[in-house]
Amino acid sequence: MFKYNIPLPLILFAFLTIKQLIFNNTVEWADNVGISVATFLFYNLWEWTSKSSKKNKDD
């Protein structure tokens, strides 16, 4: 389950890092990692709850 959800936070991390390099000339690594980890956790929670609700509808 987790390996399918990893590309979204990685793409977000790369996007934020490249955007900061181009426009700010500095990269805020802690913020980028924090946002990426929060995205990963939220997306996993979203998938988990949607699968749980589908199981309940099938019963």
Secondary structure as UniProt FT lines:
FT   HELIX           2..5
FT   HELIX           7..23
FT   HELIX           29..58
//
